[in-house]
Structures are given as C-alpha cells and as structure tokens.
C-alpha cells in the first residue's frame, strides 16, 4: 500500500472516530461535558452537524460497499527483492512454466499445477496433480515429475522450491479421455 493510501485511511479513520465520539456524547450523560453538549444541541446548526456526520459516514460506507463489490484481486504474485529494486512474478507464470516442464512426459495425462507463494520468505511450494496412463513404476514417474518441475521453476525464479508434492491418480477411475 502506498503512502497516499495510508494517509487517506488514517484521515478517514480519525474523522470517523471523531464523528462517532460526537454522536455518542450526545446520547450519554457525561458530568462535565453534558452542559456543553446540551448548549451545543440547542444551537440551530446542531442538526446540520449531525446530518453532516451521518452523510460522511454514509459516504464512507458506500465507498466500502462498492470497493468490496467491484474490486478485483490482482492475483497472487511473488515479490523478489534485489539490490536494485524488486521483481514481481505472477502465480500464473510460475504454474505455466511448471506445467510446460511435464507436458512431454510419456503417459502423463491432464496435468495441473498449483503454486503456493510466500512473498515474505520468498519461497514457492508446488502441487502437481496428474493422471498416468499405461505406465509402470509410479514412484519413479512421480520422482521424475518432482525433479523436472523443481528444476524448471528454480531455474526460472533463481530461488529454491521448498516443497514439491505430486498427486497421481488412476485414469481408470476417471472418465475416459479421447485422444485424437
């Protein structure tokens, strides 16, 4: 979050707290402040003040409502800090690179890759889910998938992949695939 957004949030927060405090003081009996508040409530502009505070709070809540409804997530990204600045790599790029590394393996069908990114620690964990058709030695195939994916992603990011999990399912339990 940049400095302007932080300043704006602090300003809105302070104005909101002051507004709520003024509204609450008008309801409760505070010994030393009650005469001042009663005098203030007797003024002609008191109703305008309450309406202004209510309008301000309504405006803030409408902004929050529309922000929640219409804002889009930028997606998860890996932020790598270097001496010259920072590098941002999208989750989709990491997943696509890992997927391309296992596409050529014989007998591997419908592979999918999910990357879990931790930008604070600059770490990546990968989960590969695939079906294997007509192959034997599934642990060997799984290990080859792990090594290929890990090597390819580490070459791309120049960071170590902390964990690579491979889930192999049987194609007989899934719906049949049509090979053209």
C-alpha positions as CSV (number, residue, x, y, z in Angstrom):
1,X,0.0,0.0,0.0
2,X,1.5,3.3,-1.0
3,X,1.9,6.4,1.3
4,X,-1.1,8.3,-0.1
5,X,-3.5,5.4,0.5
6,X,-2.2,5.0,4.1
7,X,-2.6,8.8,4.7
8,X,-6.1,8.7,3.3
9,X,-7.1,5.7,5.5
10,X,-5.6,7.4,8.6
11,X,-7.5,10.6,7.8
12,X,-10.8,8.8,7.3
13,X,-10.3,6.7,10.4
14,X,-9.7,9.8,12.6
15,X,-12.6,11.7,11.1
16,X,-14.8,8.6,11.6
17,X,-13.7,8.2,15.3
18,X,-14.3,11.9,16.0
19,X,-17.8,11.7,14.3
20,X,-18.8,8.6,16.3
21,X,-17.5,10.2,19.5
22,X,-19.6,13.3,18.9
23,X,-22.7,11.2,18.3
24,X,-22.1,9.1,21.4
25,X,-21.5,12.1,23.6
26,X,-24.9,13.4,22.5
27,X,-26.6,10.3,23.9
28,X,-24.8,9.7,27.2
29,X,-24.7,11.9,30.2
30,X,-21.0,12.9,30.9
31,X,-20.8,15.1,34.0
32,X,-18.5,17.9,32.8
33,X,-19.3,17.7,29.1
34,X,-23.1,17.4,29.3
35,X,-23.8,21.1,29.9
36,X,-21.7,22.0,26.9
37,X,-23.3,19.4,24.7
38,X,-26.8,20.5,25.8
39,X,-25.9,24.0,24.9
40,X,-24.5,22.8,21.6
41,X,-27.7,20.8,20.9
42,X,-29.7,23.9,21.5
43,X,-27.9,25.7,18.6
44,X,-29.5,26.0,15.2
45,X,-26.6,24.4,13.4
46,X,-26.6,21.2,15.6
47,X,-28.9,19.4,13.3
48,X,-26.7,20.3,10.3
49,X,-23.7,19.0,12.2
50,X,-25.4,15.6,12.9
51,X,-26.6,15.4,9.3
52,X,-23.1,16.2,8.0
53,X,-21.6,13.5,10.3
54,X,-24.3,11.0,9.1
55,X,-23.7,11.9,5.5
56,X,-19.9,11.5,5.9
57,X,-20.4,8.0,7.5
58,X,-22.9,7.0,4.8
59,X,-20.4,8.2,2.1
60,X,-17.6,6.1,3.6
61,X,-19.8,3.0,3.9
62,X,-21.0,3.4,0.3
63,X,-17.3,3.6,-0.8
64,X,-16.5,0.5,1.2
65,X,-19.5,-1.3,-0.3
66,X,-18.6,-0.5,-3.9
67,X,-14.9,-1.4,-3.2
68,X,-15.9,-4.8,-1.8
69,X,-18.3,-5.5,-4.7
70,X,-16.3,-4.3,-7.7
71,X,-12.6,-4.5,-6.8
72,X,-10.7,-7.3,-8.4
73,X,-7.8,-9.1,-6.8
74,X,-4.5,-8.7,-8.7
75,X,-3.8,-12.4,-8.1
76,X,-1.0,-13.7,-6.0
77,X,2.4,-12.6,-7.0
78,X,5.9,-13.5,-5.9
79,X,7.9,-10.4,-4.9
80,X,11.6,-10.8,-5.1
81,X,13.7,-8.0,-3.6
82,X,17.1,-7.3,-5.1
83,X,19.7,-4.6,-4.5
84,X,18.4,-2.6,-7.4
85,X,14.7,-2.8,-6.6
86,X,12.1,-5.6,-6.8
87,X,10.9,-8.1,-9.3
88,X,7.3,-9.3,-9.4
89,X,6.4,-12.7,-11.0
90,X,2.8,-13.8,-11.2
91,X,1.5,-17.1,-9.9
92,X,0.2,-17.9,-13.3
93,X,3.7,-17.6,-14.9
94,X,5.1,-20.0,-12.3
95,X,2.3,-22.5,-12.7
96,X,2.5,-22.3,-16.6
97,X,6.3,-22.9,-16.5
98,X,6.0,-25.9,-14.2
99,X,3.2,-27.3,-16.4
100,X,5.2,-27.0,-19.6
101,X,8.1,-28.9,-18.0
102,X,6.0,-32.0,-17.5
103,X,3.9,-31.9,-20.7
104,X,6.3,-34.1,-22.6
105,X,6.5,-37.0,-20.1
106,X,5.3,-40.2,-21.6
107,X,1.9,-41.5,-20.2
108,X,1.2,-38.4,-18.1
109,X,-2.4,-37.1,-18.8
110,X,-4.3,-34.0,-17.6
111,X,-1.6,-32.4,-15.5
112,X,-2.4,-29.4,-13.4
113,X,0.0,-27.4,-11.2
114,X,-0.8,-25.2,-8.2
115,X,1.8,-22.8,-6.7
116,X,1.7,-21.6,-3.1
117,X,3.7,-18.4,-2.9
118,X,5.1,-16.7,0.3
119,X,6.5,-13.4,-0.8
120,X,7.8,-12.5,2.7
121,X,10.1,-15.5,2.8
122,X,10.5,-15.6,-1.0
123,X,9.5,-19.3,-1.2
124,X,7.4,-21.3,-3.5
125,X,5.7,-24.7,-2.9
126,X,4.3,-26.7,-5.8
127,X,1.5,-29.2,-6.1
128,X,1.2,-31.3,-9.3
129,X,-2.0,-33.3,-9.9
130,X,-2.0,-35.7,-12.9
131,X,-3.2,-39.0,-14.3
132,X,-0.9,-41.7,-15.6
133,X,-2.0,-44.0,-18.3
134,X,-0.3,-47.3,-19.3
135,X,2.8,-46.8,-17.2
136,X,4.5,-48.9,-14.5
137,X,6.8,-47.7,-11.8
138,X,4.6,-44.8,-10.5
139,X,7.1,-43.8,-7.8
140,X,9.8,-43.4,-10.4
141,X,7.4,-41.3,-12.6
142,X,6.4,-39.2,-9.6
143,X,10.1,-38.6,-8.7
144,X,10.8,-37.6,-12.3
145,X,7.9,-35.1,-12.3
146,X,9.1,-33.7,-9.0
147,X,12.7,-33.2,-10.3
148,X,11.6,-31.7,-13.6
149,X,9.1,-29.2,-12.0
150,X,11.5,-28.3,-9.2
151,X,14.5,-27.7,-11.6
152,X,12.5,-25.7,-14.1
153,X,10.9,-23.4,-11.5
154,X,14.1,-22.9,-9.6
155,X,15.8,-22.0,-12.9
156,X,13.0,-19.5,-13.6
157,X,13.0,-17.9,-10.2
158,X,16.5,-18.4,-9.1
159,X,15.0,-19.3,-5.7
160,X,14.7,-22.7,-4.1
161,X,11.4,-24.5,-4.3
162,X,10.6,-25.6,-0.7
163,X,8.2,-28.4,-1.4
164,X,7.0,-30.3,-4.5
165,X,4.0,-32.5,-4.0
166,X,2.9,-34.9,-6.7
167,X,-0.6,-36.5,-6.7
168,X,-1.0,-39.3,-9.3
169,X,-4.5,-40.6,-9.9
170,X,-5.6,-43.7,-11.9
171,X,-7.2,-43.0,-15.2
172,X,-9.5,-46.0,-14.8
173,X,-11.4,-44.2,-12.1
174,X,-11.8,-41.1,-14.1
175,X,-13.9,-40.5,-17.2
176,X,-12.3,-41.8,-20.4
177,X,-10.2,-39.3,-22.4
178,X,-10.5,-39.1,-26.1
179,X,-7.1,-39.0,-27.9
180,X,-7.3,-37.6,-31.4
